[in-house]
Amino acid sequence: MVTMDFLDAFCTQFELNNAILAQCQPFSCGDADLDDFFLNDADNYSRQMLGKSYCYRLDADPSVIVCAFTLANASVDVWHLPNSRKKKLAELIPHEKHLTSYPAYLACRLGVSIFFRGKGIGTNLMNNIKLWVMKPDTKGGCRFVSVDAYNNERTRRYYENNGFKYLFSTEQQEKDYLGMPPEKELKTRLMYYDLMLLSDKM
Ligand SMILES: CC(C)(COP(=O)(O)OP(=O)(O)OC[C@H]1O[C@@H](n2cnc3c(N)ncnc32)[C@H](O)[C@@H]1OP(=O)(O)O)[C@@H](O)C(=O)NCCC(=O)NCCS
């Protein structure tokens, strides 16, 4: 069994770029699109300043990537939400500070190696991401971590267990927002985590 602090105790975080990838064994989180992104696109994505990718490598064998993720600056758009959802988010923010959108970090890609999954490392990683974006040296305000979560049970449960809420309470609301026909499958769900929940405890 792996403890909650596995990444801090046994791994070191690096930027994920082609130089690092060249030193590592192929990384697979079991999702072909994500694996392909980390292997072939992450470096260029970062150079185009669209999102920065990071990985944790095992200290005992740095050729092993335990998990990888990509962060981008983003926002949670409240203006276009249905009234009931607008109200839900508005409850989190003092009235005089209400905005039409709130600053966020988007965890746009995230995966744990298939050899390390189901041991609490994904949770460990998400805790680290939340704390990292809240650090005093972060240059801009950031109230939320947002994700476009794969719409499958395991991934949804992972984000739910890590305190993420659905931006839209139903898939139909989300399809309407995205202008999707009802019969089309919703491949991802927009979710957010309110960093104030952690800030209150710090
Ligand atoms: C989703 C994903 C990131 C989760 O990573 P993970 O390391 O498996 O996550 P965790 O281990 O923290 O949690 C997953 C399960 O392990 C269990 N677990 C947590 N700590 C544990 C421990 N110490 N020992 C054993 N099991 C543990 C959790 O209870 C959870 O169980 P559940 O799914 O039955 O509720 C990973 O499965 C993955 O990379 N999937 C493919 C890519 C993907 O979907 N990425 C998200 C894109 S939006």
The ligand as an SDF file (V2000), in Angstrom:
LIG
                    3D

 48 50  0  0  0  0  0  0  0  0999 V2000
   -8.0610    8.7530  -12.8240 C   0  0  0  0  0  0  0  0  0  0  0  0
   -6.6300    8.4890  -12.3080 C   0  0  0  0  0  0  0  0  0  0  0  0
   -5.8230    9.7750  -12.4550 C   0  0  0  0  0  0  0  0  0  0  0  0
   -6.7230    8.1300  -10.8290 C   0  0  0  0  0  0  0  0  0  0  0  0
   -5.4150    7.8880  -10.3360 O   0  0  0  0  0  0  0  0  0  0  0  0
   -5.1780    6.8460   -9.1450 P   0  0  0  0  0  0  0  0  0  0  0  0
   -3.7650    6.9610   -8.7210 O   0  0  0  0  0  0  0  0  0  0  0  0
   -5.6510    5.5290   -9.5700 O   0  0  0  0  0  0  0  0  0  0  0  0
   -6.1360    7.5030   -8.0310 O   0  0  0  0  0  0  0  0  0  0  0  0
   -6.2720    7.0740   -6.5100 P   0  0  0  0  0  0  0  0  0  0  0  0
   -5.4850    5.8540   -6.2590 O   0  0  0  0  0  0  0  0  0  0  0  0
   -5.9920    8.2760   -5.6850 O   0  0  0  0  0  0  0  0  0  0  0  0
   -7.8020    6.7720   -6.3810 O   0  0  0  0  0  0  0  0  0  0  0  0
   -8.3580    5.7510   -7.1600 C   0  0  0  0  0  0  0  0  0  0  0  0
   -8.8430    4.6140   -6.2940 C   0  0  0  0  0  0  0  0  0  0  0  0
   -7.8080    4.0800   -5.4840 O   0  0  0  0  0  0  0  0  0  0  0  0
   -8.2510    3.9850   -4.1200 C   0  0  0  0  0  0  0  0  0  0  0  0
   -7.1420    4.2580   -3.2080 N   0  0  0  0  0  0  0  0  0  0  0  0
   -6.7980    5.4520   -2.7180 C   0  0  0  0  0  0  0  0  0  0  0  0
   -5.7500    5.3260   -1.8710 N   0  0  0  0  0  0  0  0  0  0  0  0
   -5.4170    4.0290   -1.8460 C   0  0  0  0  0  0  0  0  0  0  0  0
   -4.4080    3.2790   -1.1890 C   0  0  0  0  0  0  0  0  0  0  0  0
   -3.5240    3.8950   -0.3730 N   0  0  0  0  0  0  0  0  0  0  0  0
   -4.3390    1.9560   -1.4160 N   0  0  0  0  0  0  0  0  0  0  0  0
   -5.2230    1.3540   -2.2450 C   0  0  0  0  0  0  0  0  0  0  0  0
   -6.2110    2.0270   -2.9090 N   0  0  0  0  0  0  0  0  0  0  0  0
   -6.3070    3.3380   -2.7160 C   0  0  0  0  0  0  0  0  0  0  0  0
   -9.2620    5.0690   -3.9970 C   0  0  0  0  0  0  0  0  0  0  0  0
  -10.1710    4.7900   -2.9400 O   0  0  0  0  0  0  0  0  0  0  0  0
   -9.9110    5.0040   -5.3300 C   0  0  0  0  0  0  0  0  0  0  0  0
  -10.8340    3.9300   -5.3360 O   0  0  0  0  0  0  0  0  0  0  0  0
  -12.2260    4.0490   -6.0830 P   0  0  0  0  0  0  0  0  0  0  0  0
  -11.9100    4.3930   -7.5290 O   0  0  0  0  0  0  0  0  0  0  0  0
  -12.7800    2.6850   -5.9330 O   0  0  0  0  0  0  0  0  0  0  0  0
  -12.9900    5.1150   -5.3870 O   0  0  0  0  0  0  0  0  0  0  0  0
   -5.9460    7.3160  -13.0520 C   0  0  0  0  0  0  0  0  0  0  0  0
   -6.7370    6.1740  -12.9350 O   0  0  0  0  0  0  0  0  0  0  0  0
   -5.6700    7.5840  -14.5210 C   0  0  0  0  0  0  0  0  0  0  0  0
   -4.6150    8.0800  -14.8660 O   0  0  0  0  0  0  0  0  0  0  0  0
   -6.6380    7.2220  -15.3990 N   0  0  0  0  0  0  0  0  0  0  0  0
   -6.4800    7.3370  -16.8450 C   0  0  0  0  0  0  0  0  0  0  0  0
   -6.4110    8.7620  -17.2950 C   0  0  0  0  0  0  0  0  0  0  0  0
   -7.5480    9.6230  -16.8040 C   0  0  0  0  0  0  0  0  0  0  0  0
   -8.7060    9.2390  -16.7940 O   0  0  0  0  0  0  0  0  0  0  0  0
   -7.1820   10.8750  -16.4270 N   0  0  0  0  0  0  0  0  0  0  0  0
   -8.1230   11.8810  -16.0470 C   0  0  0  0  0  0  0  0  0  0  0  0
   -8.3460   12.7000  -17.2790 C   0  0  0  0  0  0  0  0  0  0  0  0
   -9.6340   13.8580  -17.0390 S   0  0  0  0  0  0  0  0  0  0  0  0
  1  2  1  0
  2  3  1  0
  2  4  1  0
  2 36  1  0
  4  5  1  0
  5  6  1  0
  6  7  2  0
  6  8  1  0
  6  9  1  0
  9 10  1  0
 10 11  2  0
 10 12  1  0
 10 13  1  0
 13 14  1  0
 14 15  1  0
 15 16  1  0
 15 30  1  0
 16 17  1  0
 17 18  1  0
 17 28  1  0
 18 19  1  0
 18 27  1  0
 19 20  2  0
 20 21  1  0
 21 22  1  0
 21 27  2  0
 22 23  1  0
 22 24  2  0
 24 25  1  0
 25 26  2  0
 26 27  1  0
 28 29  1  0
 28 30  1  0
 30 31  1  0
 31 32  1  0
 32 33  2  0
 32 34  1  0
 32 35  1  0
 36 37  1  0
 36 38  1  0
 38 39  2  0
 38 40  1  0
 40 41  1  0
 41 42  1  0
 42 43  1  0
 43 44  2  0
 43 45  1  0
 45 46  1  0
 46 47  1  0
 47 48  1  0
M  END
$$$$
